[in-house]
Amino acid sequence: MSARKRKAPDSMEQACMLCRRAEADPDVCGHKLEKRGLCAHVFCLYFANRIFQQGSREGVCVEDIRRTVKRAAQKHCFVCGESGAAITCRETGCNRSFHLPCAVEGGCVTQFFGLYRSFCWEHRPEQAVEAAPEENTTCLICLDPVGDRKSYHAMVCPACKHAWFHRGCIQVQPSHTGFFSFCCPHCQNEYRFLMEMLTMGIRIPRRRGLSWEEDGAYEELYERHSRCDARECLCPAGREQADEEGPWQLLLCCSCAAEGTHRRCSYLRNSTASWECDSCAGLGTDLDAPTLDFAFLFSYSGCARDTVWFLSWCRRRRIIQRSRRCGVNEKGFSDD
């Protein structure tokens, strides 16, 4: 028995009755269905001879599946030589049969749409676009060489004709992006690229969102920052308080949105529309967008000592030039 057919002796996982695999690439074969003593991969059923055409809104009859399994047991896969080949080339007069997991190894094309047609290596559709990779062209995904010509394993985007990739590499992409986000990794073309890949046998799941958004793996990245990060928070209700307006309105950094401050805690006027944290402002960088209104700032200063403290704080941020724009008298203070 070939290596691709071999199973662990202690494995209790039931094998598909059509492709004879207990484990197969889910991007190609789909998940397994087990019911009433039958076990089969979803797409092994879809591509099996006559089953898809016999299906109805209520699904495929169990007896039809049993008959298909029995017929497949009498056919041998032209790729691996094992019995159970339920898929036959759709070209009239061609009797080549194969297992779905053997399709890529045998250079076959299985179209995951419409009537779920399958073609052997001799009758499979070819890319019609006239293009050839330049010397040392690499796959955009794995960065390994794609060879010197277009082939079954080396594919090209029909829109830009510059994006080259391996069949196995581009098959992984739609498994994560889904149908509505799948596009050329180079030119971002969607329609022509998608239709070409479907015709060439790339399975594109009809999923709207990205796979990493489904399990909430990055859910925390979508959470809005909701606390005041000022060195000294002046809000009586604490750092978590966030009013919609007024002195305790929480402003997020206009660059990173990862830090926030209450207006009062950073002495910002109600008319100030944006604020930038120290990390994004960059110490030693003269930013054009003012973050402090000095006239407003001094209105909070009860004495000259407070005024000196505020100006010293501003000098540490090296934004003393803003005070000149605001007309604040800085006589006696050095920019050094």
C-alpha positions as CSV (number, residue, x, y, z in Angstrom):
1,M,0.0,0.0,0.0
2,S,1.3,3.4,-0.9
3,A,2.4,6.0,1.7
4,R,-0.5,8.3,1.0
5,K,-2.9,5.4,1.8
6,R,-1.1,4.3,4.9
7,K,-2.9,4.8,8.2
8,A,-1.7,4.6,11.8
9,P,-2.5,1.1,13.1
10,D,-4.0,2.4,16.3
11,S,-6.0,5.1,14.6
12,M,-9.7,4.8,15.4
13,E,-10.8,7.5,12.9
14,Q,-13.1,6.2,10.3
15,A,-12.0,6.4,6.7
16,C,-14.0,7.9,3.8
17,M,-15.8,5.2,1.9
18,L,-15.0,6.9,-1.4
19,C,-11.4,8.0,-1.2
20,R,-10.5,5.5,1.4
21,R,-8.7,8.1,3.5
22,A,-9.1,8.6,7.2
23,E,-7.2,11.9,6.9
24,A,-7.2,14.1,3.9
25,D,-6.6,17.8,3.1
26,P,-9.8,19.6,4.2
27,D,-9.1,22.4,1.7
28,V,-9.7,19.8,-1.0
29,C,-12.0,17.1,0.4
30,G,-13.9,19.2,2.9
31,H,-15.1,17.7,6.2
32,K,-16.4,14.2,6.8
33,L,-20.0,13.3,7.1
34,E,-21.0,10.2,9.2
35,K,-24.5,9.0,9.1
36,R,-26.3,5.6,9.2
37,G,-23.1,3.7,8.9
38,L,-21.7,5.8,6.1
39,C,-18.7,8.0,6.2
40,A,-17.6,10.2,3.3
41,H,-16.0,13.6,2.7
42,V,-18.4,16.3,1.4
43,F,-16.6,16.9,-1.9
44,C,-15.9,13.2,-2.5
45,L,-19.7,12.9,-2.5
46,Y,-20.1,16.0,-4.8
47,F,-17.6,14.7,-7.4
48,A,-18.7,11.1,-7.2
49,N,-20.2,9.9,-10.5
50,R,-24.0,10.7,-10.8
51,I,-24.5,11.5,-7.1
52,F,-24.6,15.2,-7.5
53,Q,-27.0,15.0,-10.4
54,Q,-29.3,12.7,-8.4
55,G,-29.4,15.1,-5.4
56,S,-32.5,17.0,-4.4
57,R,-33.4,19.7,-2.0
58,E,-33.7,17.0,0.7
59,G,-30.2,15.9,0.0
60,V,-28.7,12.7,-1.5
61,C,-30.4,9.4,-0.9
62,V,-28.4,7.1,1.3
63,E,-29.1,4.2,-1.1
64,D,-27.6,6.2,-4.0
65,I,-24.5,6.7,-1.9
66,R,-24.3,2.9,-1.2
67,R,-24.7,2.1,-4.9
68,T,-22.0,4.6,-5.8
69,V,-19.6,3.2,-3.3
70,K,-20.2,-0.3,-4.6
71,R,-19.6,0.8,-8.2
72,A,-16.4,2.7,-7.2
73,A,-15.0,-0.5,-5.6
74,Q,-14.8,-2.0,-9.1
75,K,-12.8,1.0,-10.5
76,H,-9.1,1.6,-9.9
77,C,-7.5,5.1,-9.6
78,F,-5.2,5.7,-12.5
79,V,-2.9,7.7,-10.1
80,C,-2.4,5.4,-7.1
81,G,-3.8,2.1,-8.5
82,E,-6.1,1.5,-5.6
83,S,-9.8,0.6,-5.9
84,G,-12.6,2.9,-4.9
85,A,-12.1,5.6,-7.6
86,A,-15.5,7.3,-7.7
87,I,-14.6,10.2,-10.0
88,T,-14.3,9.8,-13.8
89,C,-13.1,12.4,-16.3
90,R,-16.0,14.2,-17.9
91,E,-14.5,14.1,-21.4
92,T,-16.6,11.9,-23.6
93,G,-14.9,8.6,-24.2
94,C,-12.4,9.0,-21.4
95,N,-12.5,6.3,-18.7
96,R,-9.8,7.6,-16.4
97,S,-11.0,7.4,-12.8
98,F,-9.3,8.7,-9.6
99,H,-9.8,9.6,-6.0
100,L,-10.2,13.2,-5.1
101,P,-7.1,13.4,-2.9
102,C,-5.1,11.9,-5.9
103,A,-6.3,14.6,-8.3
104,V,-3.3,17.1,-7.8
105,E,-0.7,14.3,-7.9
106,G,-2.3,13.1,-11.2
107,G,-2.5,16.6,-12.7
108,C,-6.3,16.5,-12.7
109,V,-8.6,19.5,-12.4
110,T,-11.7,19.3,-10.2
111,Q,-14.0,22.3,-10.5
112,F,-15.7,23.2,-7.2
113,F,-18.8,24.9,-8.7
114,G,-21.7,24.3,-11.0
115,L,-21.9,20.6,-11.9
116,Y,-18.6,19.8,-10.1
117,R,-16.9,18.5,-13.2
118,S,-13.6,16.7,-13.1
119,F,-11.0,16.2,-15.8
120,C,-7.9,14.1,-16.1
121,W,-4.4,15.4,-17.0
122,E,-5.1,15.0,-20.7
123,H,-8.4,16.8,-20.9
124,R,-8.1,19.4,-18.2
125,P,-8.6,23.1,-19.0
126,E,-5.5,25.2,-19.4
127,Q,-4.9,28.8,-18.8
128,A,-5.4,30.7,-22.0
129,V,-3.4,33.8,-21.0
130,E,-0.3,34.3,-23.0
131,A,2.5,34.8,-20.4
132,A,5.8,33.2,-19.4
133,P,7.7,33.8,-16.2
134,E,10.9,35.8,-16.4
135,E,14.2,34.2,-15.3
136,N,14.3,33.4,-11.6
137,T,10.7,34.3,-11.1
138,T,9.5,33.2,-7.7
139,C,6.1,32.4,-6.2
140,L,4.5,35.4,-4.6
141,I,3.5,33.3,-1.6
142,C,6.3,30.8,-0.8
143,L,9.1,32.7,-2.7
144,D,10.3,29.4,-4.3
145,P,11.0,29.4,-8.1
146,V,8.0,28.7,-10.3
147,G,10.0,27.4,-13.2
148,D,10.5,28.7,-16.7
149,R,7.0,28.2,-18.1
150,K,3.3,28.1,-17.3
151,S,2.2,24.6,-16.2
152,Y,-0.3,22.7,-14.0
153,H,1.6,23.6,-10.9
154,A,2.8,27.1,-12.0
155,M,-0.1,29.5,-12.4
156,V,-0.3,33.2,-13.4
157,C,-2.9,35.9,-12.7
158,P,-4.9,36.5,-16.0
159,A,-5.4,40.2,-15.2
160,C,-1.9,41.5,-14.5
161,K,0.1,38.6,-16.0
162,H,2.9,39.3,-13.5
163,A,1.8,37.4,-10.4
164,W,3.1,33.9,-10.5
165,F,2.3,31.3,-7.8
166,H,2.2,27.5,-7.2
167,R,-1.1,25.8,-7.3
168,G,-0.7,24.4,-3.8
169,C,0.2,27.9,-2.5
170,I,-2.8,29.7,-4.0
171,Q,-5.2,27.0,-2.8
172,V,-4.3,27.9,0.8
173,Q,-5.2,31.6,0.3
174,P,-9.0,31.3,-0.3
175,S,-9.2,28.9,2.7
176,H,-8.5,32.0,4.8
177,T,-9.9,34.9,2.8
178,G,-13.2,33.3,1.7
179,F,-15.1,33.9,-1.6
180,F,-15.7,37.6,-1.2
181,S,-12.1,38.6,-0.3
182,F,-10.2,36.4,-2.7
183,C,-8.1,38.3,-5.2
184,C,-4.8,38.4,-6.9
185,P,-2.0,38.9,-4.3
186,H,-0.3,41.3,-6.7
187,C,-2.8,43.5,-8.6
188,Q,-5.8,42.8,-6.3
189,N,-8.0,42.0,-9.3
190,E,-11.1,40.1,-8.1
191,Y,-13.5,38.9,-10.8
192,R,-11.2,37.7,-13.5
193,F,-8.8,36.2,-11.0
194,L,-11.6,34.4,-9.1
195,M,-13.2,33.0,-12.2
196,E,-9.9,31.8,-13.6
197,M,-9.0,30.0,-10.3
198,L,-12.4,28.3,-10.1
199,T,-12.0,27.0,-13.7
200,M,-8.5,25.8,-12.9
201,G,-9.7,23.8,-10.0
202,I,-9.0,26.0,-7.0
203,R,-11.6,25.5,-4.3
204,I,-12.9,28.9,-2.9
205,P,-15.1,28.5,0.2
206,R,-18.3,30.6,0.0
207,R,-17.5,32.3,3.3
208,R,-17.9,36.1,3.6
209,G,-15.4,36.9,6.4
210,L,-11.8,36.1,7.0
211,S,-11.1,32.8,8.7
212,W,-9.2,34.4,11.6
213,E,-12.2,36.6,12.4
214,E,-14.5,33.6,12.9
215,D,-13.0,32.2,16.1
216,G,-12.4,35.7,17.7
217,A,-8.7,35.2,17.8
218,Y,-8.1,38.9,17.2
219,E,-11.2,40.2,18.9
220,E,-9.3,42.2,21.4
221,L,-7.8,44.3,18.6
222,Y,-11.2,45.6,17.8
223,E,-11.8,46.8,21.3
224,R,-11.6,50.6,21.8
225,H,-9.2,51.9,24.4
226,S,-11.2,53.2,27.3
227,R,-9.1,54.6,30.0
228,C,-7.1,57.8,30.8
229,D,-3.3,57.2,30.6
230,A,-2.2,60.6,31.9
231,R,0.6,60.5,34.4
232,E,-1.8,62.0,37.0
233,C,-5.5,61.4,36.3
234,L,-7.6,64.3,37.9
235,C,-11.0,62.7,37.3
236,P,-12.8,62.0,40.6
237,A,-14.5,59.0,39.2
238,G,-11.2,57.4,38.1
239,R,-9.3,56.6,34.9
240,E,-12.2,54.5,33.5
241,Q,-14.6,57.4,33.5
242,A,-15.4,58.6,29.9
243,D,-18.1,61.2,29.3
244,E,-19.3,62.2,25.9
245,E,-18.3,65.8,26.4
246,G,-16.9,68.2,28.9
247,P,-13.6,68.0,31.0
248,W,-13.9,64.2,31.5
249,Q,-14.4,63.4,27.8
250,L,-11.8,60.8,26.8
251,L,-9.7,61.6,23.8
252,L,-7.7,58.8,22.1
253,C,-4.3,59.4,20.5
254,C,-5.0,60.4,16.9
255,S,-2.1,58.3,15.7
256,C,-2.2,55.0,17.5
257,A,-5.5,55.1,19.5
258,A,-3.7,53.0,22.1
259,E,-3.6,55.7,24.8
260,G,-6.1,58.1,26.0
261,T,-6.6,61.2,28.2
262,H,-9.3,63.2,29.8
263,R,-9.4,66.8,28.5
264,R,-8.8,68.1,32.0
265,C,-5.9,65.7,32.7
266,S,-4.0,67.0,29.7
267,Y,-5.4,70.6,30.0
268,L,-7.1,70.5,26.6
269,R,-9.8,73.0,25.7
270,N,-13.2,71.8,24.7
271,S,-12.5,73.1,21.2
272,T,-9.4,70.8,20.8
273,A,-10.4,68.1,18.4
274,S,-7.4,65.8,18.5
275,W,-4.6,64.8,20.9
276,E,-1.4,62.8,20.4
277,C,0.3,60.7,23.0
278,D,4.0,61.3,23.9
279,S,5.1,58.1,22.2
280,C,3.6,59.1,18.8
281,A,4.4,62.8,19.1
282,G,8.1,61.8,19.5
283,L,10.3,63.6,22.0
284,G,12.5,66.1,20.1
285,T,10.0,66.4,17.2
286,D,8.4,69.8,16.5
287,L,4.8,68.9,15.5
288,D,2.7,71.4,13.6
289,A,-0.6,70.3,15.2
290,P,-0.8,72.0,18.6
291,T,-1.8,69.8,21.6
292,L,-1.9,72.5,24.2
293,D,-3.6,75.8,24.3
294,F,-1.4,77.9,26.5
295,A,-3.9,80.6,27.3
296,F,-6.3,77.9,28.5
297,L,-3.5,76.2,30.3
298,F,-2.5,79.3,32.3
299,S,-6.1,79.7,33.3
300,Y,-5.6,76.7,35.5
301,S,-2.4,78.1,37.0
302,G,-3.1,79.7,40.4
303,C,0.3,81.2,40.8
304,A,3.6,82.0,39.1
305,R,5.1,78.7,40.4
306,D,2.5,76.7,38.5
307,T,3.2,78.7,35.4
308,V,6.9,77.9,35.7
309,W,6.1,74.2,36.2
310,F,3.9,74.1,33.1
311,L,6.5,75.8,30.9
312,S,9.2,73.4,32.2
313,W,7.0,70.5,31.3
314,C,6.5,71.9,27.8
315,R,10.2,72.4,27.4
316,R,10.8,68.7,28.2
317,R,8.5,67.9,25.3
318,R,10.4,70.4,23.1
319,I,7.3,72.2,22.0
320,I,8.2,75.5,23.4
321,Q,7.9,77.0,19.9
322,R,4.1,76.6,20.2
323,S,4.1,79.1,23.0
324,R,5.5,81.8,20.6
325,R,2.6,81.1,18.2
326,C,0.2,81.5,21.1
327,G,1.8,84.8,22.1
328,V,2.9,83.6,25.6
329,N,5.8,85.6,27.1
330,E,8.6,83.2,27.7
331,K,11.2,85.7,28.6
332,G,13.8,84.3,30.9
333,F,13.5,80.7,29.6
334,S,16.0,79.1,27.4
335,D,15.3,76.6,24.6
336,D,18.4,74.6,25.5
